[in-house]
Amino acid sequence: MMKKILLIILSVCLSFSLLLSGCGYAPEDNTMPTGNNVLTLVGQEPYTLDPAKVSDSGSVIYIYQIFSGLLKMGDDLTPVADIAQSWEVSPDGLTYTFYLKPNVKFHNGRVLTAADFKYSWERAASPATASNTVLTFLGDIQGVTEMVQGQANSISGVTVVDDLTLKVKLVSPCSFFLSKISYVTAFVVDKDNVSQGSDWWKKPVGTGPFMLPELTQGNYIMLNSNPDYYDTPAKISSVIFRLQSGQPMDLYEVGGIDVAGVSADYLAKATDPDGFFSADLQVVPQLSFYYFAYVTSKAPFDDPKIRQAFSMAVDKARIIELSYNGSVSVAEGILPPGMPGYNPDLSGLEYNPERARELIAESSYGSVENLPTITLTASGWGGLLPVELEAVIDQWRQNLGVEVVVRQIDMERFLYDLQTEKDNLYYSGWVADYPHPQDFLSVLFETTSSYNSGGYSNPEVDALLVQAAATLDTEESMQLYAQAEQILINDAACLSFWFGKNYVLVKPYVKGYKLNAMGIPILTEVTLEAH
């Protein structure tokens, strides 16, 4: 999976707006174009602009502007029409028929057909491409797994009916398939462009709202509005991403950029209601989730009463307020704000130290004296623990009389331990690959999931998650996910801790700028007033 498991680095500064934040900036480039209709942001040098191979958030931002797919994420992160103007789903949920908009053009002027999608998806599934995301996002399609494994030369489940009709057959019903193909792995590429060689992506030919003539070495990347865009063309003529390796807030202050992400060390200044930046600040939910995972296959967390006791002994709200000054949200559940299916009324386990001690007495262990050594694994390189981690450990000590041992290890070892020799407790984080409850609830807690590092297993939860995944009615599916989430919280499958937020400063003359909860800027509606 492309799982941005960088969130596991919890020794951590908060990850505010990866798109826009850093630690300094490049010197002024006198050759950088300027103009009244040019939006200037901060960016990073892309590792690749190949939709099938990208695995970092910074590069994905450019790909969303240059390329496009059958569907895209709407403002509420549910899939909406893009190159596909409509689609039909068979009653059994196995066959999707997409009807494409006519006269969609690549940036080179060639008219797109359904065959371009078949080519693009088969290229992504080809072993030669070595995509590490194709199985996550296209693996539900019949024949994709076989092609990735080198057992087939084409995807059997994709059929070009005619130039404007594409038929896709799935292995089994998947209620979140449309969410998956709104991600960049499913975006269309131009075969002639790709045939130019391994560096083809440095002169990308997409179908998106912005064009990149050529990626060259320099202090900036400039995207130009695509005048032939099949939807409403962007209102600005160009977007400039200033490449830098540092803190954009300084550049924002002197007017060098129009939008800036707020890093942790500038947060107090940016959020001061009486400060200079208060009118410019936008706060956007981030689809991230930080939690303590109980390894349920090991004592003492094989007993749900022990898990519940540890969860109820932590005053999350107070710790997070003191540690982060309100800059992140307390997590009562697992699905973060902004995620389809998020339930603001979900009932979490209350902070109740007295009841927590009673639960230990009621457990199969009887008392804290009978508990084995509890070791908390966290990524880090030794030294001081993050203040919020110290606070949780202290509350376990004060409220339960349990001394938790901490083992800090480097990231490589941490990821290895999650899959193999884990201790009985660890501190981790998760961020959405695609905006759907399945990517959190099923991936982290379904018994058979390879990412269920805590080993949690509950047949009732599994049944609900499987049923939800196969239920095509969105409302009914979300209700099933909500039931599963409530059971996970009641059963203390983990100690939910906090959800992230993005903090962005936007100049007053910039209108229509939006950053979605996936961290992707929506630039087509941006206008710039005279300034």
Protein Blocks (a to p, Z undefined) as FASTA:
>chain_A
ZZdfklmmmmbccdehkllgccbdcdddfkbccdfkbccddddddfbfcfklgcbfklmm
mmmmmpccfbdcdfkopacdfkbmbdcddfklpaccddddehiacfkopacdfklmmmmm
mmmmpmklopaklmmmmmmpghklmmmnopacbdfkbccfblmbccdddfbdcfklmmmm
mpmklpccdfklmmnojklmmmccdfbfbdcfbacddjbdcddddfkbfbdcdfbfbdcd
dddfbdfklmmmnopafbdcddfklmmmmmmmkbmklmmpccddddddddddddfkbcfk
lpmklmmmmmmmpcfklmmmmmnnopaccdfblbdghiahiafkbccddddfklmmmmmm
mmmnopaklpccdddddedeehjddfklmmmmmmmmmmnopacddddddfklmmmmmmmm
pcfbdcdddddfbdcfklmmmmmmgmklmklmnopacfklmmmmmmmmmmmblklmmmmm
mmmmmmmmmnopaacfbdcdddddddfklghiacdfkopacfklpccddZZ
